[in-house]
Amino acid sequence: MRVPFTWKVTGWFMIGWSPEFETGKTRALHYFGDDMVAYRGESGELHVMEAHCKHLGAHLGHGGKVVEDRVECPFHGWQWGPDGCNKFIPYQPDRPNKALRLRVYPVHEQHGCVFIWHHPDGAEPQWDMPDIFGKFPQFTTGPQDYYRAYPEFSRRLEGEPVHPQIVAENAADSSHFQYVHHATVTPRVLDWQMADREWHFVAGFPDADSDDPDQMALRFHSHLFGLGGAISIFEGVQQHRLIFTCTPVDEGRSDLFYSIWWPRIPGDDSQAPPDHIRERVEKQFLTTVEDDLGIWRYQRYIEHPALAKTDAKPFMTLRKWATQFYDAPAEETLGT
């Protein structure tokens, strides 16, 4: 997908789920056109940094070892600390090369999801990643009231030709539900507002059994945390929570991450959902991303769209809001 803005977007972006990053093991990653290594030290803290050793360029994620809170290069045993600095050279143990440093990506884990902060110039985080269960304080349910999201209710779709802004623009588009998601009732955007780095909106599904057009059978509350993704909750028949994110891999490709927290049956204290709930969620809810991808995979970005009157203001306001997350020029492409 060709877009008139950079794929090196600023913000918090999801890279996986906590159980995928085991203590004492390294993992190779590739996002924003950069090779990265993730490792969880013996303390349990997860670290993500530039992948290639500054000595002779070996990839720390392929054969590298975890030594306490450091990662050891598989080529010559040079060790790098969580701050990215060289901590140990085995054949000159008293003289690490303090001038060398790997780029470090700030990491934030919450409720089993893993996020990194990305800025094209390596600047430190400019805002906090919001908490999945801290959002929507009007709903008092917490993590203990839901089945785990991973692995049963989580999906990763890799290398899709989708830019994060395309995913974000769904927040201003309720009309597509009827055609893309086969909704029997077309939802309406009831409220939307910019809140600095976030975009908030509420959509309502009218009650088909009511004569009152303002009577909603279901409401969908969602907060975009920059262009990295959105945290949402449903209000009505079901009150499940979800997170949907989009993380650039290279120029033209992103990984999509999707997790649902489904309300626990009263009295059931198990982490994993029962089979009948798992089957229902898989069939009715985990397929929605595939529905969207049926459009996004072949979509052309229209810089000056011909919008209907009801769509124009929220859609174009969201696009203007999105410009704050581009700290690199459009001509700077990933991998260069």
N, C-alpha and C positions, 0 to 999 in steps of 0.2 A: 504493500500500500504506500503510495507516494503522498506525502503530506508537506505543507509549506512551513514546517517547524521541526526542530531537532528531536531526535529519539533519545538524546541524553537529558532526560527530564530530571528536575530537582524534586526531591521528596523522599517519603518512606515507601519502600516497595517490598512486597513479600517474596521470599525465596524458598519457602518450604514449610514443613511442620517439624516441631521439636524432636519427635521420635526418630526422624531421619538422620539426625546429627548425634551419633553415639559418642559417649565419653571415651576419650583415648584414641579416636580415629579421625583421619582427615577426609575431606570430601572436595572434589574438584567442582567448581562452578564457573559459569560464563554468563555475565550480564553486562549490559551497557557497552558491549564490544570489548570487555576486559576479562581476562582470565583471573579467577579468584580461587583462594583456598579457604575452606571453612574447617575449623577444628574445635572440639570441645575439650578443654583442659581437665585435669584431674579434679579441680575444684567444681566442675560442672558448668563453668561459664563458657559460652560460645563466642568464638572470635572469627571474623572474616577479614581477609587482607589480600593484597596483591599476591598472585600465585607464584611468580618466578623469582627464585633466589637471586640476590644481587651479586653473588659470587660468579657463577658461570651459567645462570639462567635455567637451572632445573626447575620443573614444576613441583611445588611442594604438595600438591594434591594427589600426585601419582607416585606412591611409594613413600611419601613423607611420614614421619613418626611423631607422636605426641610425647613430649618429655615434660612431666609436671604441667606447667602452664605455657610451654613453648612448643614450637613446631620445628622438627629437625629435617633438614634437606636430605633427600635420599642419595645425593651425589657425593658430597664430601662431609656431611654431618654438621654443617653450620646450623646453629639454632637461632630462631627468631622469636621474640617475645610478643605479648599481646599489644604492645605499643608500636610494633613494627620494627623495633630496633634489633640489631644483631647482638645477641647475648653471649654466644659461645662459639669458639672455633677449636675443634678438638686437638689440633696440632700446634696451637698457641693459646692454651686455655686461659692465660692471664691477660690476653690482649685481644678482646673482641673488637671488631671494626665499628666503633661508635658513630662513625660518619655515615654509615649505611642505614637506610630505613625503607621498609616496605609501606606502601599505602594501606591504611587501615580504614575499614568501613564500619561505622558505628552499628551495633546490633541491638535489636529490641525483641524480646520474646514475651508473648502473652497468650495465655489460654491455648497453648500448643501451636501457635503460629509464630513464624520467624520473619522479621523484617530487617532490612538494612537501610541506612540513610545513604542517598546518592546525591552528590553535587558534582557537576562536570569539572570544577576546579578543585575538588577535594575539601571544600569549606565544611565546617562543623555543622551539626543540625541547627536549623533556624527555628524549629518548632517541635513540640513533642508529638509522638505518635499517640493518637487517642486510644483509650481502652475500649475494647469490644463490648464489655459489660458495663462500662462506666457511662456509655452513651445512653440516651433516652432514660433519664432518671425517673420519668413518670411511670416506668415499668420496673417493679421492684424485684423481679426475678434475677437470680445470680447464677453463676456457673453450676452450683450444686443442684439447680432445678432442671438441668438439661443433660441429655446423653452426650458423650464425647463426640466431637466433630470428626476427629481423625482416628482410624482410617475410613470408617464406614460411610461417613457423609462428606467426604472431601474428594476433590478431583483436581488434577493438574492437566492442562492441555498445552503441549509444548510446541514452540516454533510457529505460532500462528501469525498470519500477516495482518496484525491488528496493532494500531498505535493506542496508548493509554487514553488519549483524548477521545477517540471514537467510543470507547467503553464509557467514559464519563458523560458523553453527550446523551446517553440513554436516560440520564436523570431529568432531562427536559423533554422526553419523548414518551408519552403514555399511549399514543395512538397505535404504536406498533404491536401492543399486546394482542389485539384481536387477530392480526395477520401473521405475526411471527410465533406467538406463543399459544395461539388458538383459544384465547380467552373468550368465554361466552358473553362477558360484559366488558365494555371498554372502560378502563379506569380514567379518572380525571385527576390532573394535578391540582390539588387543593391549596397548596401553599409552597412557596420556595423563597429562599433568601441566601445571600452571601454572608458568611461569617468569617471574615479574614481569610485564613487558609482553607476553610471548609465551605462546602456548599450543602445546604439543607433543603430537603423537600419532603412533602407528604402527598401521596397519591391515594385516591379512594376508588373502591369498586362499588358502584351503585347497587343497592339491594333490588334485585329483579322482582321480588315479591311485594315491594312497597310502591304505593302511588306517589310517594314523596321523592322527587328526584334528588333531594339532598340527603336522603337516608343511605348510609354506606354499610354494606355487609362486611367490608374488610378495608383496613387502612394499611398502607405501606409507608413506614418512616425510614428515611435513608440520609446518611451523612457521608459525603465524599471527603476523604482526608487528603486533599490535594488530588493529583491525577493518578496516584498509586492504586486507588480503589475506593470501595464504599462499605460502610458498616450499616446494616439494616435490621429492622424488626417488623414483623407483621402484627397487627392488632385486629382481633376478630375471632373467627372460628378457631384458627391456630395462631399461636404466638411464638413461632420459631424465629431465631436470629440467624443472620448469615453475614459472611464477608466475601466479597468478590473483588479480585485484584488483577492488575495487568502490569507485568514487569518486562521492559525491553531487554532483549537478548543481544541483538545486533540491529544494524540498519534494516528495517523492514520486518522484523520478527519479534514476537513477545511470547512469554509464558503466561498463561492465565491460571489463577488459583481460586478455588471455590470451596467454601466450607459452610455447613449448616449445623446449627445447634438446635436439636429437636426437644420439646418439653418432655420431661421424664414422667412416666406413668406414676401416679401417687403410690407410695409404698415401695417402689422399685428403686433400690440403691445401687444397681449395677451400672458400670461405666458404659458397657456396650448396649445398644438398643436391641429389643427383641426382634425376631425375624419379620413379623408382620409389619412393624413400623419401618424397618429397614427397606422392605420391599416397596412400601407405599412411597417413602421419600425418594428412593431411587427412580421410581416410575414417574412420579408427579412433579418432582422438584429438581432433581439433579440433571434432568435433560434440558433445562431451560437455557443453559449456556450453549449447548449444541444447536439449539434453535437460533440463537443470535449469530453463532458462527456461520450458519448457513447463509446469512446476509454479509457479515463482515469479511469473509474470505474473498468475496468477489466485488466488494463495494469500492467505488471511486470516491475520494474525498472531494466534496464540492465546497470551494472556498466562499462562494457567494450563493447560498442556496435560495431557491424560490420557496419561501415558507408560507404556510397558511397564517391568517391573522392571529389565531389563538396560540400558535406555536412561536411566533417571531420573537416576542420579548424575552421569555425565559431562555430560549435557545441561544440567541445572540448575546444575552447577558452572561450565560455560562461560558461561551467562547471567550468573551472579554476577560472573565475571571480566570480562565485557564492560562492566559498569557503570563501571569506572574510566576509560573513554574518553569519558564524557559530562560535559563541563564547562559545558554550557548546559542550561537547563531545557527540558523537553519542550514547554512552551507557546511557546517562542521558535522561530518557524518561519522557514524560509529566505525571503529576499526581502522581509522586513519591516524 
